[in-house]
Structure formats: C-alpha cells, structure tokens
Amino acid sequence: MTSLITIIIAIVGSGTFGSLLTLFLTKKKRKAETLGIELDNANKVIKIWRELSEEQAAKIDHLEEKVSELITDIEAIKRLYEAQCNNCTYRKAYEEQQK
C-alpha cells in the first residue's frame, strides 16, 4: 500500500498529472479557437470571391457594350458593301452571265 501511495505522489508531484489535466481542460478551448479561425478564414475567402465576381461582372458588362458596338459597325460595313457592290460593273456582268 505504501508503494501505491508513493507512485501516486510521484505521478502527481512530477507534473504528469497536471500536464494531462491541463491537456484535457484546454482541449475544448483550442477547438473553439480553431473553429473561430476557420470561420474568419472562410469569411475572408467569401469576401475575396465576392470582389472577384464583382470585377468580372464589370468586365462582362464592358465587353457586352463593345460587342454591341462591333455588331453595329459590322452591319454598317455590310450596308456600305452591299450598296457599293450593287453598282459594281463586275457584279452586273456576273449576274448577266448567270442568266
């Protein structure tokens, strides 16, 4: 019995017991802190993605405007080409040969 008491005193006195007790008591705290850090990181990622998507939306709007301008320019060029080709002597000669 004396040796059992000596072993218990040695364990408690050596700090092993205190270390294990501290480990178990701080486990929940570390888990909560880790969860908090993960949530902060997730919020940062969401903020970055939101900013990127807003930038991309602005670029898309700008490109849509440019495409619309280019379509208008192409249609104007087609009309000029058609008007010029209708008066072209080569086209008239080609159409006469086809008849």
C-alpha positions in Angstrom: 0.0 0.0 0.0 2.8 2.3 0.8 4.3 1.7 -2.6 1.0 2.6 -4.3 0.8 5.9 -2.4 4.5 6.6 -3.3 3.6 6.0 -7.0 0.6 8.3 -6.8 2.6 11.0 -5.1 5.4 10.6 -7.7 2.9 11.0 -10.6 1.1 14.0 -9.1 4.4 15.5 -8.0 6.2 15.0 -11.3 3.8 17.2 -13.2 2.5 14.4 -15.4 -0.9 14.5 -13.8 -1.0 18.3 -14.0 0.0 18.2 -17.7 -2.7 15.7 -18.5 -5.3 17.6 -16.6 -4.3 20.8 -18.4 -4.4 19.0 -21.8 -8.0 17.8 -21.2 -9.2 21.2 -19.9 -7.7 23.2 -22.7 -8.8 20.8 -25.5 -12.3 22.5 -25.8 -10.7 26.0 -25.7 -8.3 25.1 -28.6 -11.1 23.5 -30.5 -13.2 26.7 -30.2 -10.3 28.9 -31.2 -9.6 26.7 -34.2 -13.3 26.9 -35.2 -13.1 30.7 -34.9 -10.0 30.9 -37.0 -11.6 28.7 -39.7 -14.7 30.9 -39.7 -12.6 34.0 -40.1 -10.7 32.4 -43.0 -14.0 31.3 -44.6 -15.3 34.9 -44.4 -12.1 36.2 -45.9 -12.4 33.7 -48.8 -16.1 34.8 -49.3 -15.0 38.4 -49.4 -12.3 37.7 -52.0 -14.7 35.8 -54.2 -17.3 38.5 -53.9 -14.8 41.1 -55.0 -13.6 39.0 -57.9 -17.1 38.3 -59.1 -18.0 42.0 -59.0 -14.9 42.8 -61.0 -15.8 40.0 -63.5 -19.3 41.3 -63.8 -18.0 44.8 -64.6 -15.7 43.4 -67.2 -18.5 41.4 -68.8 -20.7 44.5 -68.9 -17.9 46.4 -70.7 -17.4 43.5 -73.1 -21.1 43.3 -73.9 -21.1 47.0 -74.8 -18.1 46.5 -77.0 -19.7 43.6 -78.8 -22.8 45.6 -79.3 -20.7 48.4 -80.8 -18.9 46.0 -83.1 -22.1 44.4 -84.3 -23.4 47.9 -85.2 -20.1 48.6 -87.0 -20.3 45.3 -88.9 -23.9 46.0 -90.0 -22.9 49.4 -91.3 -20.0 48.0 -93.2 -22.3 45.3 -94.7 -24.7 48.0 -95.9 -21.9 50.0 -97.4 -20.6 46.9 -99.2 -24.0 46.0 -100.5 -24.6 49.5 -101.8 -21.2 49.5 -103.5 -21.5 46.0 -104.9 -24.9 46.7 -106.4 -23.3 49.4 -108.6 -20.2 47.3 -109.4 -19.8 46.5 -113.1 -18.2 43.2 -112.4 -21.2 42.1 -110.3 -23.6 43.2 -113.1 -21.5 41.3 -115.7 -21.5 38.2 -113.5 -25.3 38.4 -112.9 -25.8 38.7 -116.7 -23.7 35.6 -117.3 -25.7 33.6 -114.8 -29.0 34.3 -116.6 
